């Protein structure tokens, strides 16, 4: 995807939302619509592999979890992020024209808090393994950005805590199957998120350094951060391959892409915006694998 393609995609998404000048339009943009499937996508994957029959794919709890992680969870996750990053983001060029800047106000803060609390409505309908995963998501989604822990400002912990994006899939799998997914699947996905987090932080290296924020990317610098991402993604492919070689084959696309980006000299702040599309395609392939297992296994 070229810069022009990305701008057209962004314009297309904006056209589907209420105007940014409205509170609803602003709040939806605050939740990063291009990244909604980073939380909702794992729900689809989790349900696809947990379901024992086709009707379970569209069970009420599966649909409720998808709806929660599609919008409210994103409003909460990115809202908390923007509340505590408002000063830093004011100097971050990646925000300019691509993401709305935090405006504050009681209404916005109230909606962000309510979006997180909406997850409590799911509690009576979830088995214990799913509740544990949901609680872990709420904790990491908050403390990734908020004090006192603010994981995003501690090198390596910022990367490791990004496993919060795996947890919607764990919640969904456990909600449908009543048990946790295979450990290798969770570990492999967690390693993938660690690489994805650091890759997405590379465009922020200079603004973060200027603001005195330490992250895995600022400590490593661009070149070594690329190597770190490739290592995480290779490890993810290897560990996920213990579940099935299919997963390893799909995930090998990521280290190969890092190599291609470095060799081609494409600017990382340009390549960064390819990944919502790439991740959606990879998630689709993995989901189709789960559906194939259900229908033909």
N, C-alpha and C positions, 0 to 999 in steps of 0.2 A: 504494500500500500504506500503510495507516494504522499508527500505533504498535501498535494492538491486533493487526492482521494480522501485523506483524513479530514480535511476541511469540509468537503462535500458531505461526508458521513456525519460530521458534527452538526452541520447545518440541517441535514435531514432529521436528525434526532431532535434538535431544537424545534423544528417545525411541528413535531408531534406533541410537544409539551405546551402547557399554557404559557403565556408570555412571562418572561423573567421578571417583569415589573410587578406581577402579582405574587402574593405570598406563596400560593401553591406552586407556581412556576419556579420561584426561587428555591423552595424547599426540595422540589424534585431534582433540580440541578445540583443542589448541595449534596444530594445522595449519589452523584456520579452515574448517571444513566448508562454510560458506556461500560461501566464496570458492574452493573447489577448482577450479571450472570456469574461473577466471581463468587458470590454467595449462593445465589439460587441454582446455578449449574450443578454444584456438588449434591444438592438435594435430588435433582433428577438422576444423577449417577447412582447415588445411594439407594434410591427406590428401585432403579432398574436392576440392580444386583441383589437386592433383598427380597424382591417380590417372588412369590412362589406361584403366582397365577396372574393372568392379564388384568382381572378386576382390581388386584391390589395396587396396580400402577396408578389408578385413579381413586384410591381410597380417600375418605375425607381427611385423615390425618396427613396423608402425602400432599394433598392439595393445600391444606392449611399451612404446612411447613413451607411449601413453595411460595405461597403468597407472603408469608412473614419474611422470608429471607430475600424475596425479590425487592421489596420496597422498604418496609419499616426497619428491618435490620440494617439496611444500607444508610437510611436516614440517621440512625443512631450511630453506627460506626464512623461515618464520615463527619457527622455533626460533632461528635466528641473530638474527633481529630481537629476540626476547624476551630472549635472553641479554644483549644489549648495551643494551636499553631497560628493564631490570627496575626501575631506580631511577626513571626518568621515569614508567613505567606505573603505579607505585604511587600516583601522584596524578592519574591520567587517568580521569575519570568515564566515558569511552566504554567502558572495560574492564568497569565494574561491571555484572554480570549479563548481559553479552553475550559477553565473551571471558574465558578463564581467565587468571589471572596466573601468571607464570613462577615455578616452585617450586624450580628448580635440582636438584642431585643428579647423581651420576655416571651413573646409568642414563639419565636424560633427556638429558644432554649426549652420552652415547655413542650413543643412538638418533638424535639430531639429526645428529651427524657421519656415522653409518653411512648415514642416508637420503641425504645428499649424495653419499657415495662410491658408492652403489648405481648411480649414473649411469655409472660406469666400466664396468659390465658391458655397457653398450650399445655401447661404443667399437668392438669388432671387427666390428659389423654395420652401421656407418654410413659413408657416403662422406665424403670430405674436407669438402665444404661443410656437411654436417650436423655434423661434428665441430667445425668452427670455431664454428658457432652454439651448440653445446652447451657449448663452453669459455667462450664469451662469457656464456652464461646463468650458469654456475657462478661466474664472476668477479663479475658484477653482483649475483647473489643473495647473495654473501658480503660484498662491499665496500659494498653499499648500507647495511648496518647496522654492519659490523665495522670497527675501525681497521686500518690507518692512514688509509684514504681516507674511510670513513663518509660516503658521498655524501648520505645523508638529512639531514645537518646543514649542507649547503652549498646556499644558494638557487640555483635553476635546475638545478644538477647533481642535486639530489634528484628533480626532475621528469624531467630527461632520462634519468637512469639507470633510471627506471621502465619504459623500453622493454624491460627484461628479460622482461616479460609477453608480448612479441611473439615472443621467441626460441623458445619451444616450437613455435610454428607454423612458424617457419623451419626448425627441426630436422626436423620431420615432413615438410614439403614437400620438403626436400632429400633426406631418407631415401628417399622414394618416387620422386621425379622425377630425383634425381641431380644437381640443380642448384638454385641459389637461386631463390626466387620473384621476380616483377617488383619492381624497386627502388621504384617508386611505391607498391606495395602495402605494402612494409616501412616506407617513410617515412610513409605515411598512418596505418598502424597505430601507429607510434611516436609520432606527434603525438597520436593518440587517447589513448594511455597517459599522456602528459604531462598532458593535461587531466584525466584520471581521477585521477591521483595527487594533483594539487593540490586537486581537489574533495574527495577523501577526507581530505585534511589540514586542511581548514577547521574541522571540529569539534575538532581538536587545537590550534587556535591559542592559546588561553589556557593550557592545560597546558604546551605547548611554550615559550611565552614565560616562564611561571613557572619553568621548568627551565633557561632560558637557551639553548634550542635555536633556531637560526635555520633556517627553511625558506622556500620560496617563499611559502607561505601566511602565515607570520608577518610576513614583510617587506611583503607586499602588503596584508594586512588582508582582511577578508571581502569587501567590495564589489569591490575591485580583483582579488581572487583569482577571483571569479565572472567578471569580464571576461577574465582570463587564460585560464580554462577554456573560455569561449565562443570565444575567439580560436583556441586550440589545436584545438578541435573543428571550427570552420569550416575551418581550414587542413587538417585531416585529411580532411574531406569533399571539399575541392577537389583535394588530391593523390591521394586514393584514386579520385576520379572520373576521373583520367587512365587508370586501368586499365579501368573501366567505369562509366557513369553510375549503374548500380544501387547501387554502393557509396556514392556521394555521396548519393543519395536516402535510404538507410538511416541514414547517419551524421548527417544533418542533424537527426535527432531530438534529438541531444545539446545543441547550442546552443539549440534551441527549448525544451528542458526547463529549461535555466538561466534563460532569460527568464521562463518560467512560474513557477519557484520564486521568483525575485526579485520578480515582480509580485504573487504570492500571499502573500508573507510567511511561507511555510513555513520552519520552523527547519531549518537545514542538518544538524543532528545527527539530525533525523528523516528528511529527504530522503536522506541518505547511505545509509540502510538499504533504500531502494527499489532501489538500483543492482545488487545481485546478480541480481534478477529482470529488470530492464531489460536488463542486459548479456547475460543468458542468452537473452532473446527476440531481441535484435539478432544475437547469434552464431548462433542457430537460423536466422534469416532468411538470413544470409550463407551458412551451410552448405547450406541448401536451394537457394540459387542455384548453388553448386558441384555439387550432385547433379543439378540440372536440366541443367547444362552437360554432365555426364558421360553422362546418359541420353538427352538429346535434341540435344546439340551435334554 
